[in-house]
Structures are given as structure tokens and as C-alpha cells.
Amino acid sequence: MLPEPKILPDLVVEAHGLTKRYGTQTVVDNLDLSVRRGECFGLLGPNGAGKTTTLRMLMGATLPSAGELNVLGYTIPQQARQMHLRLGVVPQQDNLDPDFTVMENLSTYASYFGLRGAALDARITDLLAFANLEAKAHVGIGTLSGGMKRRLTLARALINDPDLLILDEPTTGLDPQARQLIWQRLRTLLAQGKSLILTTHYMEEAERLCDRLVIIDSGRILVSGSPAELVRQHIEPHVVEIHGRGMDEWFNSIGQQFVQRSEHAGETLFCYLADERPLLDALRQCPELHFMHRRANLEDVFIKLTGKELRE
Amino acid sequence: MSRAFPSITLRWLPVWRRNLRVWRKLSGPALIGNFGEPLLYLLALGYGLGGFIGEVNGLPYIVFLASGIVCASAMNTASFEGLYSAYTRMAVQNTWGGMLATPLSIDDIVLGEILWAGTKSLISSVPILLVAALLGVVHDISALGVLPVVFIIGVCFGAMALVVTALAKSYDFFIYYFTLVITPLFLVSGVFFPLDGMPDAVRIGAQLLPLAHAVDVVRPLMTGQPLPSLTLLYLMVPLLYAAGAFWLATVLFHRRLIS
């Protein structure tokens, strides 16, 4: 009953000049994207950058204003129905059926794919185990925790054994334990050879999971590459965060000379450096200043590229 | 955006089945709502008002009224389903959003919802018919012929309601439709009184609208009078409304949900 096996292209997503305009506003602007088979691809950007619109176009849920788009070998939006047979979606907003039990949610969703019978029953049993929800099979959705709901949504997205999974902020609002469990499951899926496209606001999540990613803003790609490449190319390797009384005076007179680049965020000063030792030595002479040294990470790249001001 | 007529396949079935599955879980309150109110109308007006009126068109008033109430209840049930329930599935629970990520399309969802509205009208008319039969206001077994007509009424008003839902920004919007469309239809379609005595404008206007013809077919079926000679033509009126509303609803939902 599952969709016919089909040779998968090397690129599960290929977009050229993908554009979406609403009236005079351009939300996605001439985007070129390619996602390789079997990789986890991250789509990052501040709120309003065009991530969700891009994902919706990939899913065939929003019609592009211009550009060419191919997903899993199908032309989108024209062949969206065939593509949907091989796609799994974990939406940002929970849309589980509140009137159904865990099991009924899975079997009802399966019916939208035309799946039924013994093969489906076996699949549901496997997915309940995958999502750690065996004990909750006959429980209503209302009593599930946020983490359980997300896991059920993930299990539901896998009901048709998809080749490509689109996850829109899959761990937003979850506690750390629940997130770890989702990460583990996503890694299992990658090990099974599935391709993943992920949006997230957690840079740590992107750094852990994504093989490659793009950071977009105002509908355009700012940078693309692996998390490690991006950190190497776009930011100094060391970061020292400083706060405390008299920080500005100290920095202007002493600290500045050791630092390549610095930025204020609230009451904290971020110093970016190639060699951290001279600055740390100087800081140790000032007991009233608090500081922390760490390796530069994806979040530093993200903030450097998209700015520190709040987006709403 | 112009679109050809919606594509019709069997993929409406899982949408319909999902709604049936939910209904089976919540059928208690749903049934009370769907047949409790029409039953109160039938008893209060049929016996209360009927005592003053006596006979209408040669029938005891409650017998005349029962067939009208069956049709009006079918209209109301389908309208509620296509407005409040469908809006909830579209905008509140995002059930349709989930469906649209699967091989189901907007055409499949709209057709499934329309046929479900017809089914719900059918389900809620059965207890009304039963009670009417127990009260002795149904002539004979040919009253079962009412069931397909009730389904057609449900399909017609379900489709019309979905057009309104496609334009609605919130539940409040539905008040306009009830006040401006459903309630006037309820009052001038021959449910409570025959249209013969009405001014020509009202009578002809009512004939152009979908409920009056259904009442004209249901009433003879329930009272044992001969069916109008143009019965099939009469039934074409709600079916044409259904087809037009189906097409318009798919166009509007495409614009709202996919553009």
C-alpha cells in the first residue's frame, strides 16, 4: 500500500530563482537552493526572513510568483500531489486532531494517503515505539505533554515512510530533555537515509543536526555552508563575553588593543579575537569584571550577519 | 485567479470518514442539538398554534408543519456544519492544513465536507421522522422517500455555507449569513405556512431559492398527497445551487489557503 519505490534524484530539492511577492512586498527574493539526498539541511533566519514562506513553497502549499522548483524529482506546484505521497511534514503549529486518541490520529492521517490494512497496523506499532508513545496509544491528545505531542506529530509525518521530511521549528517550546529525545530521533532518521529540511531558532540545534545550512534575511540567502565552515569563514575563532562595573572605561583604555572586533548587546560586551590570551591576562587583573571565554559558534555568525536588534 | 471546475475523485472519502469518526465520539450532544430543537418547534407550534389554525391546505396544521420542519432542520444542520464546524477545522484546529500536506487537495476537502454536511442532515432527520411517525402525523411508509431529499438539502446548504466560511474572518461573520439568508428562507419557503397567500414578489422570489422546492417535494411524501409532476425538476434547483456553490467554494478556498 505504500507509495511505489522510485529512484531518488541526488538533489531532493532544487530551486532556481524562487520568488514570492505579496502585492509590492517581496517575501522570498530570487532564492537558489539545493538539498542533497540524505542530508539534514537547515533554513535559518530571523523572524520574517521568509523561512516559512520558503518551506510552504517547497511543500506546494504556497504558489511561487516566479522561479523553478523541483522536489523529489517532481515539478512543484504542478506535481505536488505525487510529491506529497513521499513527503512528511512536521508543521510549526500543532494540528493534531483533538477529538482523537494517539492511535486514531495516526490511522486517520494514514487514510489521507490511502493506507490501510495489516501493513499499516504494523507501521503504527513501529511508529508508536519510535515516538516512545506505546503506553499512550489509546489516550486522548488533550492529556499529552508538549514533548509527547511533538513526537506524535513526528510519528504522524512518518506514516507514509517519506523520503523527505520537512520540520518547521520542531523543538520550539520543549524542555531540554524533550528536545534531546527529538534530536536523537532525527539522527536515527538520517541514519536510515532520509533527507531532512529543518528551520529552527536554536543555533545549537542547527549546529548539532545540520550537514549544511543557509542563513536568510529579507528573503535572500546571506551565507550557505556547513556549520563549521560558516564559523571558520565568518567569525574570529574565540569569543570573550564581559560584563561588570567600569567595563566601558576599562575596555576603551586597555581591552580594546587586544580585540579584532567587539559588539555591545545589552550590558554584555562581546569580544571576537584570533588569540584570546592577551585579553584574558589583562582581564585577570580586574576583579570587578566578570568574563567568560568560549569558542565561536553558529549563533555568533548568525548575530554578526543579521544584527543584534530585535525582530518582531 | 480563474479555475476550471474542481476535480472530482474518490479522495473525498477519507475527509468524510474523518468527520464521521469525530461525530461518532460526540454524537450525544450533536444529536440532541440537531433534533431537539426542531422537535420543540413541531410540538409547540404544531399543537399550540395548530389549535387556533385548524387545517391548512386540507391538512391538520401539525401534519402540514412536520414536513416543513424536516426540511428546515436539514437546512440548519448542514449550515451549522459548513459554517462553525468547517471553520473550526480550517482556522482553529488546522485540520485542513494537515490534510493539505498529504495527497488530498482543496477540491477533495471541500467535496468531503459538502457530502458530510448532507450526511449530517440525513442523520438528524431520522429521529424527527421517527417521532413524527409516532405522533401519527406521517401518512405511510413512502415518507422514507424524504431521506434522499433531505440529503440533497444538506448538500446544497453545506456547499453554500462553505462559500461563506471561505470568506469569514471569524465566527461573528456567520451572523450575517444566518440573519440575511437562512432565517428569511426559513420563513418564506413554505415551512410554516403555504406561499399561496403571499404577494407575488415573495412567492416568485422564494421559487428561485433552494428550500421551497424541497418543501414542495417532501410535503406530499410525508402526507400521502400526489407528488408534483415536475418533482425531478424541483430537485434540480437545490442541486444546481450545490454545484455552483461547490465550484465557488473551491475557488475561494484556493485563494485563501494556497495563494
Interface residues (C-beta under 8 A of the other chain):
Chain A: M59 A61 T62 L63 R81 Q82 H84 L85 L87 V89 P91 Q93 D94 N95 D97 P98 D99 F100 E104 T108 Y109 S111 Y112 F113 G114 N160
Chain B: P14 R17 R18 R21 V22 K25 L26 Q93 N94 T95 G97 G98 M99 L100 A101 T102 P103 L104 S105 L257 I258 S259
